[in-house]
Amino acid sequence: MLCTPICVLNVRAGHAGSKLCTPIGTRLGYSGGVTELEKGPQGLRRGRGARERILAAAQQLFRDQGINGTGMDQLCAVAGVSKRTLYQHFAGKDELIAEHLRRFDPDILPEVFDRTDLEPRERLLAAFDVHSPLCPFIAAAVELPDAGHPARVLARDYKLAFAARFTATAREAGATNPEQLGEQLALLLDGASARSRVLDTEALATAAAIAAVLVDNAIRAGHGRVTK
């Protein structure tokens, strides 16, 4: 699944059929904490497998304190696994970071862009109906200076694919310049995600209002063209 958003990214429960890789009404990607079954050693044995617990711990810790602020010892402690077990599943922290991002939104918001109950214009704006403190792809790119890092590569590919989904939907909507509109909306969503985090306030409502103006202007211009 911001984006995008900013990324990224939950459609609110009011939209029928929307779940963004999780059931309707839940948050995409970051679940906000480790469940009771995942906390203690006994509970861990009753809960998910070691690989899933490691990824859940990474998701929580990377969100709460950042990638660089999270050490492997702490990851192991929260996941309830030994270092040996962790390295049986992941060659190192770089691989764990990449897998953490890979699972966040693998299909690029299919529950927004692939919805058949919404017109193309509505799908473009539905991408802004999200709740995310900061897109994890942006967060990872900021923390990892090496452009060749596998997580940076994933982040770049995700952002390009996200803009491409906007562009394809803008073309369906009849925008005069779908590539331009797609890039504008992707940039707007990413900017709202970052601004919300920096100011600790909600910027997505403002971004959604701006997006509506951009979309409507582009569609009106497209429909106003004279075909020879």
C-alpha positions as CSV (number, residue, x, y, z in Angstrom):
1,M,0.0,0.0,0.0
2,L,2.6,7.1,0.8
3,C,2.9,7.9,-0.3
4,T,2.4,7.7,-1.3
5,P,1.1,8.5,0.5
6,I,3.0,8.9,2.0
7,C,2.9,7.8,2.2
8,V,1.0,5.6,2.8
9,L,-2.0,4.9,3.7
10,N,-5.3,3.8,4.8
11,V,-8.7,4.4,3.3
12,R,-11.1,5.2,6.1
13,A,-13.7,2.6,7.0
14,G,-16.5,4.6,5.3
15,H,-15.3,3.4,1.9
16,A,-16.9,0.0,1.1
17,G,-14.6,-2.6,0.0
18,S,-11.4,-0.8,1.1
19,K,-8.9,-2.5,3.3
20,L,-5.4,-1.5,2.1
21,C,-3.8,-4.9,2.7
22,T,-5.5,-5.1,6.1
23,P,-9.1,-5.4,7.2
24,I,-11.3,-2.3,6.9
25,G,-10.7,0.2,9.7
26,T,-7.1,-1.0,10.5
27,R,-3.9,0.8,9.7
28,L,-1.7,-0.2,6.8
29,G,1.7,-1.5,7.5
30,Y,2.4,-0.2,11.0
31,S,0.1,-2.0,13.4
32,G,1.2,0.2,16.3
33,G,2.6,-2.4,18.7
34,V,3.3,-6.0,19.4
35,T,0.4,-8.1,20.6
36,E,0.2,-9.9,23.9
37,L,1.0,-13.2,22.2
38,E,4.2,-11.7,20.9
39,K,5.5,-10.1,24.2
40,G,6.7,-12.8,26.5
41,P,8.7,-16.0,25.8
42,Q,5.8,-18.3,26.4
43,G,3.4,-16.1,24.5
44,L,6.0,-15.9,21.7
45,R,6.0,-19.7,21.4
46,R,2.2,-19.6,21.1
47,G,2.2,-16.7,18.6
48,R,3.6,-16.3,15.2
49,G,6.7,-18.0,13.9
50,A,10.2,-16.5,14.5
51,R,10.4,-14.8,11.1
52,E,7.1,-13.1,11.5
53,R,7.9,-12.0,15.1
54,I,11.3,-10.5,13.9
55,L,9.5,-8.5,11.2
56,A,6.8,-7.4,13.6
57,A,9.5,-6.2,16.0
58,A,11.3,-4.4,13.2
59,Q,8.1,-2.7,12.2
60,Q,7.4,-1.5,15.7
61,L,11.0,-0.4,16.5
62,F,11.8,1.2,13.1
63,R,8.6,3.2,13.4
64,D,9.1,4.3,17.0
65,Q,12.8,5.0,17.1
66,G,14.1,4.8,13.6
67,I,16.3,2.3,11.7
68,N,19.6,3.6,12.8
69,G,18.4,3.9,16.4
70,T,17.5,0.2,16.5
71,G,20.2,-2.4,17.2
72,M,20.1,-6.1,16.5
73,D,20.2,-7.0,20.3
74,Q,17.1,-5.0,20.9
75,L,15.4,-6.5,17.8
76,C,16.1,-10.0,19.2
77,A,14.9,-9.0,22.7
78,V,11.6,-7.6,21.4
79,A,11.0,-10.5,19.0
80,G,12.0,-13.1,21.6
81,V,14.6,-14.8,19.5
82,S,18.3,-15.4,19.7
83,K,20.7,-13.7,17.3
84,R,21.4,-17.1,15.8
85,T,17.7,-17.5,15.0
86,L,17.6,-14.0,13.5
87,Y,20.5,-14.6,11.3
88,Q,19.0,-17.9,10.1
89,H,16.1,-15.8,8.7
90,F,18.0,-12.7,7.6
91,A,21.6,-12.3,6.4
92,G,21.8,-9.0,8.3
93,K,20.1,-5.8,9.2
94,D,20.1,-4.5,5.6
95,E,18.2,-7.5,4.4
96,L,15.7,-7.2,7.3
97,I,15.1,-3.5,6.5
98,A,14.5,-4.3,2.9
99,E,12.0,-7.1,3.7
100,H,10.3,-4.8,6.2
101,L,9.7,-2.3,3.4
102,R,8.8,-5.0,0.8
103,R,5.9,-6.1,2.9
104,F,4.5,-2.6,3.6
105,D,2.5,-2.1,0.4
106,P,3.6,-4.7,-2.3
107,D,0.8,-4.0,-4.8
108,I,0.8,-0.2,-4.5
109,L,-2.6,0.5,-2.9
110,P,-4.7,-1.9,-4.9
111,E,-7.7,-1.2,-2.6
112,V,-7.6,2.4,-3.9
113,F,-6.4,2.2,-7.5
114,D,-8.1,-1.1,-8.4
115,R,-11.5,-0.3,-7.0
116,T,-14.2,-0.8,-9.5
117,D,-16.9,1.0,-7.5
118,L,-15.2,4.4,-7.9
119,E,-14.7,6.6,-10.9
120,P,-11.1,7.4,-11.8
121,R,-11.4,10.9,-10.3
122,E,-12.6,9.5,-7.0
123,R,-9.7,6.9,-7.0
124,L,-7.2,9.7,-7.4
125,L,-8.6,11.6,-4.4
126,A,-9.2,8.4,-2.3
127,A,-5.4,8.0,-2.1
128,F,-5.4,11.1,0.2
129,D,-7.9,9.6,2.6
130,V,-5.1,8.1,4.6
131,H,-3.6,8.0,8.1
132,S,0.2,7.6,8.3
133,P,2.7,9.5,10.5
134,L,5.4,9.2,7.9
135,C,5.8,7.0,4.9
136,P,8.3,4.3,5.8
137,F,9.9,4.5,2.4
138,I,10.7,8.2,3.0
139,A,11.9,7.4,6.5
140,A,14.2,4.7,5.2
141,A,15.6,6.8,2.4
142,V,16.4,9.7,4.9
143,E,18.2,7.4,7.3
144,L,20.2,5.4,4.7
145,P,22.8,7.5,2.8
146,D,23.9,4.7,0.5
147,A,21.8,5.0,-2.7
148,G,22.7,1.4,-3.5
149,H,21.3,0.1,-0.2
150,P,18.6,-2.5,-1.0
151,A,16.1,-0.6,1.1
152,R,16.9,2.6,-0.9
153,V,16.4,0.8,-4.1
154,L,13.1,-0.5,-2.9
155,A,12.0,2.9,-1.8
156,R,12.9,4.4,-5.2
157,D,11.1,1.7,-7.1
158,Y,8.0,2.1,-4.8
159,K,7.8,5.8,-5.3
160,L,8.2,5.5,-9.1
161,A,5.5,2.8,-9.2
162,F,3.2,4.9,-6.9
163,A,3.5,7.9,-9.3
164,A,2.8,5.6,-12.2
165,R,-0.4,4.4,-10.6
166,F,-1.5,8.0,-10.2
167,T,-0.6,8.6,-13.9
168,A,-2.5,5.6,-15.2
169,T,-5.6,6.7,-13.2
170,A,-5.2,10.3,-14.3
171,R,-5.2,9.0,-17.9
172,E,-8.4,7.1,-17.2
173,A,-10.0,10.3,-15.8
174,G,-9.2,12.2,-19.0
175,A,-6.5,14.5,-17.7
176,T,-4.9,16.6,-20.4
177,N,-1.4,15.7,-19.1
178,P,-1.6,12.5,-17.0
179,E,2.1,12.2,-16.4
180,Q,2.3,15.7,-15.0
181,L,-0.8,15.2,-12.8
182,G,0.5,11.9,-11.6
183,E,3.8,13.4,-10.5
184,Q,2.0,16.4,-8.9
185,L,-0.2,14.1,-6.8
186,A,2.6,11.9,-5.7
187,L,4.7,14.9,-4.7
188,L,1.7,16.4,-2.8
189,L,1.0,13.2,-0.9
190,D,4.7,12.7,0.1
191,G,4.9,16.3,1.2
192,A,1.8,16.0,3.3
193,S,3.2,12.9,5.0
194,A,6.5,14.6,5.8
195,R,4.9,17.8,7.0
196,S,2.5,15.9,9.2
197,R,5.5,14.2,10.9
198,V,7.6,17.4,11.3
199,L,4.8,19.5,12.7
200,D,3.0,16.7,14.5
201,T,-0.2,17.8,12.9
202,E,-2.7,16.6,10.2
203,A,-1.8,17.9,6.8
204,L,-3.6,15.4,4.6
205,A,-6.9,17.2,4.7
206,T,-5.2,20.3,3.2
207,A,-3.4,18.1,0.7
208,A,-6.7,16.4,-0.3
209,A,-8.3,19.8,-1.0
210,I,-5.3,20.9,-3.2
211,A,-5.4,17.5,-5.0
212,A,-9.1,18.1,-5.8
213,V,-8.3,21.4,-7.5
214,L,-5.4,19.9,-9.4
215,V,-7.5,16.9,-10.6
216,D,-10.5,19.0,-11.6
217,N,-8.5,21.5,-13.5
218,A,-6.6,18.8,-15.4
219,I,-9.8,16.9,-16.2
220,R,-11.6,20.1,-17.4
221,A,-8.6,21.0,-19.6
222,G,-8.6,17.5,-21.0
223,H,-12.3,17.5,-21.8
224,G,-12.0,20.9,-23.3
225,R,-9.5,19.8,-26.0
226,V,-10.8,19.8,-29.5
227,T,-10.2,16.6,-31.3
228,K,-9.4,16.9,-35.0
